[in-house]
Amino acid sequence: MIKGFLFDLDGVIVDTAVFHFQAWRSLAQKLGGDFTVEQNEQLKGVSRVDSLKKIIAWTGATVDDQTFINLMELKNECYLELVVQLGPKDALPGALEFIRHAHAKGILIGLGSASKNAPMVLDKLGITALFTTIIDGNNVVNGKPDPEVFLKGADGLDLKPAECLVFEDSIAGVQAAKAGGFNCVGIGSAELLKADVHFQALGSSTPEALVAQF
């Protein structure tokens, strides 16, 4: 029986992709290249370190270890300047209502996100108190599609993978969920058909319907 929900953040609860895109593009341009919307799609669910490695490869730049660290910090500073304006109104359709409803029904709520800024975003959305566990880029060594983030999320809920549903919007995230032994709900892109079920947004279903389905 499903007792817990584990949510990815970006693209599932809120869409900060435009902020990431603007920050990464600014960085790519500083490296003498550029960064496209199509390339940004390839970074969904990918850690900041691995994302920067991809951008450096795409731009053809060469950087030393200290410059790499400085670039990561610069990207984060740029992103934070943009994301500070976030509020509950910026949540994806039905997302906050779905999470509040699930929490009210006694379903344990956890986060499994690659973002190191996830706690701040949850605070901006006003839903931190609903989460029993928050696993983000600060808590994991291996990024998606490795299942570490979701396995730690299940541990934080004191549940087995089979007792949790993962909500993901990226291919890497769906792969991570399945590799960890979780059932997975794909949100958004039709490319996520390898998820067990698929919806355009969290508000497209109800917590009770999903629990009954699994």
Helices and strands as residue ranges (DSSP letters): E 4-7, H 17-30, H 37-41, H 48-59, H 65-83, G 88-90, H 95-104, E 108-112, H 118-125, G 128-130, E 133-135, H 148-157, G 161-163, E 164-168, H 171-179, E 183-187, G 190-192, E 197-199, G 202-204, H 207-213
